[in-house]
Amino acid sequence: MAQIPNLDNAPLNLRALREQSQKELINILKNIRGRKCLVVDPKLGGSLSLIIQTSILKEHGAELRHLSSDPIQTDCNKVVYLVRAQMDLMRFICSNIQNDISKGLQREYFVYFAPRRTVVCERVLEEEKVHHLLTIGEYPLYVIPLDEDILSFELDRSNKEYLVDGDTSSLWHIAKAIHKLEFSFGAIPNVRAKGKASVRVADILNHLQTEEPVNSNDMVVPEINTLILIDREVDMVTPMCSQLTYEGLVDEFLHVNNGSVELDSSIMGAQQDGKKMKVPLNSSDKLYKETRDLNFEVVVQILRQKAMNMKQDYAEMSTTTQSVSELKDFVKKLNSLPEMTRHINLAQHLSTFTSKASFLGQLDMEHTIIEAESYDICFEYIEELIHKQEPLVKVLRLLILLSVTNSGLPKRHFDYLRRELLHSYGFEHMGTLNNLEKAGLIKKQESKSNWLTIKRGLQLVVEDTNTVNPTDIAYVFSGYAPLSIRLVQQAVRSGWRPIEEILKLLPGPHSETKRGGFLSSSSYDTLQGASASNDKVTDGRRTVVLVVFIGGVTFAEISALRFLSGQEGMAYELIVGTTKIVSGNSLTETFVEKLG
C-alpha cells in the first residue's frame, strides 16, 4: 500500500496542491544538469515521502542521502542540500563542505531552503567561510496534505518557540501557508481567531492579502467559506488527556510519523524477529478509514465481528456448492484479508497497553482532574508517581493538566513538587521546569480558577457517553468533550457571540473579521449549519470550513471534527490545518530541556 495518501475524496483539490509541490522540486533538480547527490535533512525527508516517490527523484538524476555530521559518501560532482532553515543543519553543511575541501575534492554546492532562506542561517554559512561556494535557492514547501482532510505546516517546534523563546517566525509561516491556499481556492471571506498567536496570524494574513492580493471575482463563491484559528494555548487540557480513539491510541503508544508507524515485524505476524517494518496508516486503507475515528473499545468489537463473518463464509464455501458470482464475492472478501490481519495484529498489540492497571489508573486520574472537585487526591497521586520515578513525561502531563485546570498550583505545592521533581529526575531538568513555567503550563496560582465555569458553560463533561453509537464528540475521550472542538462546534452552529463571556475566560484575545466583498458567502454572524443552502459550491458539494490549530492538534480532536462534519444537517465540510499532529507526550517533550 502506498505511503503517499490517496487524496481523491478530499473536499478541496489537495491533489493539485501536492502536484504543485512535486513540480517545484522536480524543477530544482532539472535546473541542475546531470547526476547530483540530493542531501535532505531527515525531518524534511519524512515530509517529502508524503509528496513524492523516491523513484521519481532518481529518474531526475538524484541519488539520495540524509544530512548528518558525517561526511557525504558520493562520487557526484554536484551536491544539492535540501534543508529547513535551522542552525544545527547549517553546521552539518559547513562540516561536510570543509571535509571535502580538506580532501581536495572540487564540487558544485547548492543549498535550497524549505520553505525560505533566513539571514541567520546565511550568516552561519558566511562565518564558516563556505557561503561563497554555494548557489542558494528556496523550495516553497509551506503545506503538506497528510490525508484527505488534514494539512500540516510541519512546524514541530512552533509551540515552544512561541511560548518560551518568544520567536514568532512560525506565525508568518502559517499565514503564508494559508495565503498560498487562497491562491488555489479563493480568498477566505470569514476569519475567526482565538488566542494571541491566532489573532496575530489573522492580522498577517490581512497584510499578505494587501501586499499580494488574491483576485476574487465577487460572483464566485470561495471554496473555503471560513477560517477558524485556535491557539493550542487556549486548550492545553485536551492534549494532556489520553486519547481513546483507535488512531489516537496508536499515536499515544506507537507514535505515528508521516502517516505510518514503525513496529517490530513480529507484532504484525511476520516471521523475522527483531526486524522493523513500516505500517502505513491513512484513508487509502478502507478498514482504517472506517475504524480510525471510533472509540477503541468499539474497534475491537468490529474487528472481532469481521473475523467471525469471514470464518463463517469460509466454512460455507468448503461445505456447499457455490455459484460463480458467489465465488467472486468470496474472493473479493479475501482481498480485504491482509488489511484485516494488519488491524487485528495492531489492535492486539495496543490492547497490551490499554489493559494495564497503570493506564486505567491514569485515565481515572485524568477524569478526576477534569471534574476539578478532588484537588488533594490528584496532588497525592502525582506526588506518588514522582516518588516511584514513573516516566518524567507521564508525570509532567498530569501536572500540566492539574495546573491548567486550577489556574496554577498553590505556592507551597508548586515549590514542593518542583523540588521533588529535581530530586527524582535530576537537577539537569531545571531547564524543563523553567520552560513549562514560562509557557504558563506549570505555574504558581495567582487567581481563582475559572475551570468549573468553563466546564459547565461548554458542557465539557458528558455523563453516560455512548461510545458505540455516539451522539456527542465526548466519545473520543469517553466522557470529556475536547474544549477546542466545542469552540468550533459553537462557531459553526450559532457563532461565538452566545459564548462571549466564556471566551473571555480562556487565554488570549479573540477576533472575528469579514474580509472583502463576497456577495455569495453566508451570513457571517451565525455560520448556521442547517440553513446554509447558499453555501453549496456550484457542483453541489458542501462548502469548507478550515480549522487551523497553532501549536498542534491531536488525532482525537481530528476524530471529533470528523464526527461533527458527518452530523445530519451539517452544511459544512470541516478540514484541519495544523502546525503538527501532536499527542500529550510529543507536546510535553518539546519543553524538555536537559541542562549541560
N, C-alpha and C positions, 0 to 999 in steps of 0.2 A: 504493500500500500504506500502511495506517495507521501513523502513528508510534507510536500507543498500542499496546503489545503485547497480543496475544490471550492471555488467561490461562485459557482453558477447560480446558487439560490440566494445570493446576498441581496438585501434591499436596495443597495446602491451598486453601481457598476465598479466593484472593487477590483475586478479582473483587469480593467483598463488602467487602474492606478498601479497595480503590480507590474503590468506590461511596460508602463512608462519607466518604472524604476529599473526593469531589466534592460530596456533600450539605452538608458543613460549609462549604465555600467558597461554594456557592450560597446557603446561609442567610445568610452575611455580606452578600452582595450584595442579597438580598431585603429584609433589615432596613434597608438604606439606600435609601429610596424614590427613584424617578425615575432620570434619567440621571446617570451618575457616571464619572469618569476613574479607571481602576484602574492605579496605577503600581506595577510589580513590579520588584524588583531582578533584574538579568539572570540571575544564577546560579539564583535561585529560579524564574525564568521557565522555564528549561530543565527543571527538575524537574517543574514544573506541566504541561509539554507531555506528560508521560507519564501524567498523571492525567485531564486534562480538555481537550476541544477548545475552541479559542478561540471557535468559533461559539456554543457554549453560554453562554460568558461574555457575548457580545454580546447574546444573547437576553434576558439579565437586565439590560440597560441599561448595560453596561460598555464604554467604549472603552479600548483597551489602550495603555499607554506603558511604556517602560523607564526606570527611575530612573538618573539620572546627575547630574553637576554642572550640566548645562544646565537652564534654566527649562522647566517643563512647558507645552507648547503645547496648550491646550484651551479650549473655551468652556463646559465643565461647571462648575456651581457647587459640586459635591461632588467632592472628591479623596480617593481611598482608597489609602493606601500599604500594600503587602503586602511585608514585608521580613524578612530574617533579622536577628537581634539583633547587629549589628556597628556599631562606632563610625563607620567611614567612611560607612556608609549613613545614619546619623543626621545627619551633617554635610550630606549631599546634601539630605535632607528639610528641614533648617533653612534652607539656602540657597534652596531652592525657595519656601518659605513667606515668607521675608524679601523675596524678589524680588516676590512677589505683593503684599505689604504696601506696598512702595515704589511700586508702580504703582496703589495704591488699590483693588486687587481684593478683593472680600469673598467668601470661600468657606468651606464647611464642610470640615474636615480630619479624616480618620480614619487611624489607624495600627494595622495588625494585624501582630503579630509571629508569625513561624513558626519554631519551634513555640511559643515562650513569651517573654514580656516579661522584661527584666532591669533591675535597678536602675541599673547602669552606663549603659545606653542612655538610660533615662529622665532620668538626671542631665544628660546632654548636652543633651537637649531643654529641660530647665529652665534650664540655664546660658545657652542661646541664646535664652531668653525666648519659646519657642513652645509649651511644654508645655500651657499653659492653653487654647490654641486647639484642642487635639486631643482626639478621643474615641479612647481606646486599648483595644484588644482583642487576643485571641490566636487564631491559626489552628493547631490542634494537629497539624501535619503532621510526625509523627515517623518515618514509614517509607513508602518508595515501592517498589512492585513494579516492578523493571526488566524482569523476564521471568518465565516460569513457575516458575523455581526460584531467583530472585535477589531479595533485598530489600535496599534501600540506605537507610541513615540520612542520607545526603547530608552527611557531615561531612568536607569535603575537607581541613581543616587539623588534624584531631584528632591526627595523629601528631606533628607539630611542636609543637603546643600542649602536648601531654602530656610529650613527652621533653625539650623545650628550655625552654618557658616555665613548666612546672610547673602548667599550667592543666588542672584535672580536670573542668571543666564538661561536656565531651563524654561522660564516663563516666556521668554522671547521665542524659544524653540517651539513651544506648544502653540503659541499664537501663529507662528509662521506655518506650522503643520496644518492648522485649521484653515488658514487663509489659502493654503495650497489646495485643500479640499474644495474651497469655494470656487476656485478656478475650474474645477471639474463639475461641480454640482450646483453652482449658483450661490450668490451672496445670501447668507442666512439672515432672515428678516428679524428674528426674535432671539434675544440673548438674556438668559437669567444666570446670575453668578452668586455663589455663597462662599465666603471666606476671602481672606486678604489676597492670596495668590490668584484666586479665580477672578476677582474684581479687577486685579491688575492685568490679567490675560485679556479680559474683555476690553479694557482700555487700549492695550497694544494692538488688538485685532482691529479696533476702530482706526487707529493711526495707520496701520498697514493698508486698510481699505482706502484711506485718503491718499496715501503715497502710491499704491499700485491698485487702482480700483478694478473690481470685478465688474465688467459691464453686464448689467442685468436689464433685460427688456421688461418693462413694467407689466406686460401682459403674460409673462411666463412665470409659472409657479416654481420657486426654487425647490429642488428635491429635498433639501433639509429645511424643515419649517422652523425648528427651534433648536438652539444650542443651550444645554444646561451644564454649567461648570460648577464643580463641587470640590473644595479642598479636602484632602484626606484629614487634615487637622480638625475639620468640622465634626467628623465622626471617627474618633480613634477607638471607640468601643467595639464596633463591628469586626475590624480585622484582628482584634485581640481574642475574639471568641473562636472556638474550634468549629470549623465548617463541617456541616453534616450532609452535604450533597455528595454524590459519587465523585464528581470532578474535584470538588473542594477537598475531600479526604485524600484523594490521590496526590494533590499538591501538598497537603499538610504533612503526609508521611513519606512520599516518594519524590516530591519536588518536580513539577512539570517544567521543562525547559524547552523553549522554542517549539511548543506543540508536541513534545514527546517525553517519555520517562525512560531512564536507563536503569535496567534491572539485571540481576543475575539470571542467566538463561534458564537455570534450573527452576526458578519460580514460574517461568512461562512454559514449563513442561518439556524443555529441551534436554538432551542427554548430557551436553558438555557442561560439567560443573565448573563454576568459577569464571566462566566467560560472560562478559557483559553483552546485553543486546538492547537496542533502542526500540521502544514500543510507541509508534505514532498515535496520538490521540487528537482527532479533530472530526469535523462533521462529515468527512468523506467516509468514515466508518458508521454505517447506518445504525448498528446496535448502540454504539456510543452516543450518537446523536439522540437516540430515543431515551437513553438512561442517564446521561451525564448530569442533568439538572434535577434529578429526583433525589429524595432523601435516601441515604444508603440502605436503610432497612428495607425499603421497597425494592431497590435494585436487586438485592439478594433473592427476594421472593420471585421477581420477574425472571431472573436467570434460572432459578430452580424450576419454574413452570415451563420455560422454553426447553430445558433439558429433558423434562418428563415428556413433553409433547413429541420431541424428536425420537425418544426411546420408543414411545407408543407407535409412531409412524413406522419405525424400523421393524418393530415386531409384526405389524400388519403386512408390511412388504414381504417378509420372509414366510408368512403363513397363508397368504391368499394370492390369487392370480389378479394382476393389475392390468388396466388398460394402458395404452401408450401415453395418453395425456396424464394419467395418474403417476406413471413412472417419471414423466417430465417434471411434474410438480415436486415429486420427491427429490429428484436430482437438484432442482432449484433450491430446495431447503438445505440439501447437503452443502451447497456452495457457501451457505452462511455459517457452516460449522467452524471454520478457522476463527471467525470473529467471535463466535460464542465461546469457543475454548479459551481464546485470549482473555475475555472478560470474566469467565469463571475463575481462571487462574489468578487474575488481578484482584478480583473480589475476595477470593480465598486468602490471598496474601494480606489484603487490607484488614480482614477480619481478625488476623493475629494481633493487630494493633488495637482495633476498636473494642475487643473483648477484654482487654487488660483492665484490672481493677484501678490502676493508676490513671488511665484515660477516663474511665467512668467517674472517678473521684474529681478529676479536673473539670469535667462537664458540669457536675453538681455545683462545684465552687464557682464556675463562671456564672451560672444561673443565680446563685445566691448573691454574688456581687451585683449583678444587674438588677435584682429585686431591691437592693440597697436598703435592707432592713436588718441586717445582722453584721455590722461592721467588725465587731470583736472576733466573731467566728472566722471571718475572712482574714483578718490580720494574723490570727494564731496559725491558720493553715499555711499562709505564706512564710511565716517565721519558721515553721516546722520544715518546709521544703528547703529553706536556706541551710538549716542545721543538718539536713540529710544530704546536702550538696547535690540536689537534683540539678539537671542541666540548667545553666545560667539563663538561657533564652526562655525556657519554660517559666522560670521564676519571674523574670522581668515582664513577660506578657501579663501574668496575673497582677503584678504590682502596678503596671500601667493601667490596667482595667480598674483596679481599686482606686488609684489616684484620680483618673479621669472622671469616674462616677461620683467621687467625693470632693471635687474641686481641690484636690491635693490631700496630703496626709497631715494630721496634727504634728506640730513641730517635734515633739518628743519621739513620736513613732518614726517620723522621717529620719531624724538623726540616728535613732537606734538601728533601723533597718539598713541604713547606708553603711553604718559601722559593721554590722553583721555580714553584709554582702562582701565588703572588702576583706574581712577576716576569712570568710569561707572560700572566696574565689580569687583572692589575691589583690594586692594594692595596685597592680597594673590596670585594674578596671576602674580606677579613679576617672579616667577619660570617658569611659562608657557612661558612668553616672552623671558626670558633668554635661555630656551631650543630651541625655534624657531630661535633665533639669532645664537646660537651655531651651529645649524644644517644648517645654511645658508638659511633658508626659509623666514625669515623676517629680512632684514638687511639694513645697510646704503649703498647707492650707491657709489661705488668706481671707477667704469669704465663705459664706454658707453655700452648699451645693444646690444647684437647680435641677439636678438629675431627675428627682421624683416628678417635678412639674413637666419636664420634657418627656419622661417616660409615659406619663398619663396622657399628656396633650397629644402625643403622636401614636398612642396605643402600641407601644413597643413590645409589651409583654402580652401574648395572646394565650389564654388558658385553653386546655384541651385542643391543641393544634392537631388537625388531621393531616398526617404525613402521607397517607395513601391516596386520598382524593383531596388535595389541599384547596382551601378557599381563600387563603391569605399567604402573603410572602413569608410569614413567620415559620413556615415549614422548613426553610433552609437551615435554620438553627434550632429546630424542634421546640419552638415556643417564643423565640425572640425575633422580632421583625427588624431587619437592619435599618438603622436610623437614616442612613444616606438614601436608601431606596424609598423610605416613607416620604422623604422630601421630593423625590422625583415623582412619586405617585400623586402627591398633593399638587405638584406643578402641572401635571398633565390632566388632572381631573378638575380642579377648580382654582388653579393659580395659587400663589403664595400669600395673597392678602389675608385670607382667613386665618393663617398661622403666623402672621406678622410678629405677634408677641413671643411665640416660641422661637422664631428665627433669631430674635434679638438675644435670646439666652444662649445661643450656640456661638462658638468662636468666630470672630471676623465679621465684616460688614456684608451686606447683600445688595445687589443691584439688578434692575430689570430695564432693558433697553430695547426700543423698537428702532431698527436700522433701515434707512432708505425707504422709498415709496414702492411697496409691493401691493398692488391693488387686489391680488387674489389670495393673499395669506389670511389665515384665520383670525378671528377676534383674539387679540393678543392676551387680553387680561385673563381669560378663562382657560384657553387651550383645551376647551371642553371636549373630552374624549368622544362622547356619543353623538354630539351634534355637528361634528366637523365634516359634513358632506363636501364642503368646498375645499377640503384638504386632500382630496384624492389627486394624485399626479395624473396627468392626462390618460395614461393607459389603464387606469382603474386600480393601480397599486395604492397602498396606504402611504401617506407622506411620512417622512422620517424625523424623529427627534434624536439628536446626537447628545449623549450624556457623557461628559468628559470628567474623569477623576484625576485631579492633580495631586500626585503623591502615591498613586497606585490604587488598584481595585482587586477584590478577592473574587475567586470563581463563584463563591456562594452569592455574592451581590449580583454577579452577571446572571446567575440562575434565577434570582428574584426578578431581575429586569425582564428576562425572557418569559417568566410566568406572567408578569404584568402585560407584556406585549401580546401574549396569547389569550388574554381575557376577552370574553364576548363583549362586543360593543366598543372595544378599544380601537380608536380611529388612527392610532399612531404605531409605527414600527419603531421600536427603540433599538438604537445601536450604541455600542460602547467605544469611547476613546479613552486611553489611559497612558500615563507615563510608563507604567509597568504593571504586570499582573503580580500581585503580592499575596503572601499569607502572613499570619501573625509572626511566624518565625523569620521569614525573609525581611519583613519590615523592621522588626526589632534588631536583627543582625546588622542593618545599615548603621545603627547607632553605636554598635560595639566597637570599642577602640582601645587596644591594649597599649599602655604607655611603655616606651622603650622596646 
